[in-house]
Amino acid sequence: MRTRMRSSRLLLSGVRMLSTTRLLMFGVALLLAAPAIPASAKSLSGVVQTGDSSSHAPLADVGVTLFEATSAQPTAIGQATSDASGRFTIPYRKGSSSSIFYLSANLGGGVEFVAVLGPNLPAFATIDELTTVAASYSMAQFYRTGAISGNAFALQLAAGMNDNLAASATGDSSPVLLASPNADQTNSLQSTRSLANLLAACVGDPAVTSSLLALTTPPGGAPPSSTAEALANLARDPGSNVAAIYALASLSDVYDHHLSTMPDAWTVTVKVNDSGSDEPDLLIGGPGNLAFDQRGYAWVTNNVIQGTPNSSQAVVVLKSNGQPADGARGTPVSPLVGGGLLGTGFGVAVDPKGFVWFGNFGWGPCTGCDPAPDGNGSIARFNSSGGSTSKPDGYQGGPVRAQGLESDADGNIWIPSFGNDSVYVFINGNPQKSVGFQQDVGSGPFDVAIAPDGTAWVSNGLGKPPSSVAKYALVNGSLLQQFRYPVGQGLRGLSVDSEGDAWVASQGDSMVYALRPDGTEIGHYDGGGIDGPWDTAIDGDDNVWVANFGPLETGNTFVGRLSKLCGVGGHCPPGKNPGDPISPATGYTVPSAGSEVLLHNGDPLYGPGKPPSFIPMMRQTGVVIDQAGNIWSINNWKPNFDNDAILNPGGDGIIIFVGLAPPPRRAW
C-alpha cells in the first residue's frame, strides 16, 4: 500500500540510501571534463534541498554541475558535491553569457533537480523541486535529450519566464506567481506546488520515479533520462495521463497550498495585466492582438478604456517576461499614446526595420485627436523606442477601420480595411505609396496572413455576402486577386503553415477551415475545446493553435480555452490525422483557485460594487507563440456577453501558457 509522505525527514532518509559509488563516479567524470579554474576566480554558492521554505531538508553528497547552455551540448563550467548542510561552492571564470547558465543536481536513480540562473551568475542559488518545475516548463522546448540546448536568444526568453515561476535565490514560488493576477486567481501556483510534491515523492521512492518516467514517455519515443526531463515532456504534452500523474503528486505534501482537485491538464500559465500605469484610461482594456519585435517585446493593441465601451487612445508594450516595458536601453515606456491611436483592435505588425504598425478601428469620443468622419480609424506607426512617427490623427485616407495587419519580408504593409471592404498595401511601408483592391460591398475583410511565396491570404466574413477567403499577389505595384473561395461563417483570424496552407477561424459555425495554396478546401474541423474560434497560430511543428471567443449570443457566460489541432507537417501524435484535436475535449483551460479576478489597480473585474468574477481566462481573440515556445492568448472580452456587449466589454490581460508549443519557424 502506498504511504503518504508527510515530512521532508523521510525524503532525506531516502536520499541517504543513494549509491555513493555512483555519485563519486559522476563527480570524477565531470571534474575531468571541466576546465581548470584559476585561484583568482569568483564562485557561486548554493544549497540543494527538498521541501518548501517552511519544511525543507538539506540534501548531502549530491553532485552539482554548473552549465552554460549552447546550441549543442552544454558546457560544464564547474562541479561540486553538497556537504552535510546541502551547501556547495563552484568557482568560475566567466560570470555572464550570451546564452544562459543553469545548475543540475544529480540525486541518483534518475532524480535530477535543476535551477535556471539566466545570463548572469548570481552570488547564491537554491536547487529544489520548485526550481526544477520552473526550469522544466520554461525550457520545455529546449530540454529533450537530457540537457538544455538551443538558440541563445530563445533561451534567454525562456529564462525570463522561468523567473516568473520560481525564485532561484530562495527556491520558493516567485513573487509573480504569488501575487495578483496569479496567486489563487488561477490554479497555476497550486499546480506548480503539486508538481513539486511529485518530485519530492520521487526523492523518497524509486518506484514513484519509475512511474513518472513511464507516464511521460512520448508515444513511440524514448523514455526521459531524468525527472527534470520528464516534467519537460509533461509541459509539452500536458493532457496525457493526467489522473495517474495527479495520483503520484498526491503521495507527498511537503509543499503546501497544492491542488485539491485534479486539473484537466498539467499546463502552467502566467497571467499578466499591468500596462505600466493604473490611470483609469491607461489600464489594459480589451487587448485584441499582439506582435513581437526583434527583442521579444510584445506590442499589444488596447481596444477600450477599461470599464467603458469607449475607444482607448493607448497601446501596451510588454517585455518578453510579460512585465511592462520600462525604457531601459532604448526600449519603449509602456503604455504608449499619440500617433492617432484610437480603439486599436486586431491589427498590429512589426516590419523588418523595426517599426510597429497599429490599425485604429476607432469609434466614439476622443480627445486631442482628429479622427476621420464618423470616428473611423486610421493607421498609426511607432519606432522601436516607442516614439510615434505617424501624424496626430494617424495616416488617414485609404484604410478605414482596419482590422488585421501584416508586414511581408520586403516591408510592404498589408491591411484588411473592414470599413470600406477593401484590401490595401503600403508599398515598402510608405503610406503615400498605397495600392488597394475593392472587394464586394459588405464583405468585411478581417485578417491577413503572408504565405511563404509572398502572397497574402485575407479572411472575409463580417458582412452580408457569404464568408470567404481571398488570396492576393502584389504584381508590378498593383494588387491582383488570385481567387476568392466561399467558406465558413463569420471568418476571423487566419494563419499560414510552412506548406502555404491557410487555417482560418470560423466564429459563426465553430469550425477551423484548412485550405490548400490554390484555395481548395482540405477540410473543416472542431473538437479539442473549439467554441467560437477567433484566431489561429502555427507552431514550429506546423500544428495549429486556436483562440476561442465563444458564442455571440445573449445569456452566455464563456470560460476561455485554448485548442490544438494536428497540422499537415507530419508531426501529429501517432493515430492522429491533420485536423484531429490534440488538446482535451475541454481545451486547455485556466481554472480559478478560489479568488476573484482583479484588475491591476486592485478593482474587481466588473468594477467596484459589482458581482465578482472567478473566470481568469475569458473570451480569447489573438493567439501568438514566442520564440521560447510560450503561447500568449489574449483576454479580449469579459465572460458575460449580456453585460459586456454594450457597457463594459474590455478583457483584462494576457494568459501565457509556459513552454507549451514548439517555437514558430519564422524568427527575427
LINPEJO-V148702 format. One record per helix or strand of 2 or more residues. SS is the DSSP state (H for helix, E for strand). FROM is the first residue (numbers start at 1). LEN is the number of residues. If there is no record, write none. Layout:
SS_FROM_LEN ; SS_FROM_LEN
This chain:
H_8_8 ; H_20_14 ; E_42_9 ; E_57_2 ; E_63_6 ; E_75_7 ; E_87_6 ; E_96_13 ; E_111_10 ; E_124_4 ; H_129_10 ; H_140_3 ; H_152_11 ; E_166_2 ; E_172_2 ; H_175_4 ; H_183_3 ; H_188_17 ; H_206_10 ; H_227_10 ; H_242_8 ; E_269_4 ; E_290_3 ; E_298_3 ; E_314_5 ; H_328_3 ; E_336_2 ; E_344_7 ; E_356_5 ; H_373_3 ; E_379_4 ; E_402_6 ; E_413_5 ; H_418_3 ; E_422_5 ; H_427_3 ; E_434_5 ; E_445_6 ; E_456_5 ; E_468_8 ; E_478_9 ; E_491_6 ; E_502_5 ; E_511_5 ; E_521_5 ; E_533_6 ; E_544_5 ; E_562_4 ; E_619_7 ; E_631_7 ; H_641_4 ; E_650_8
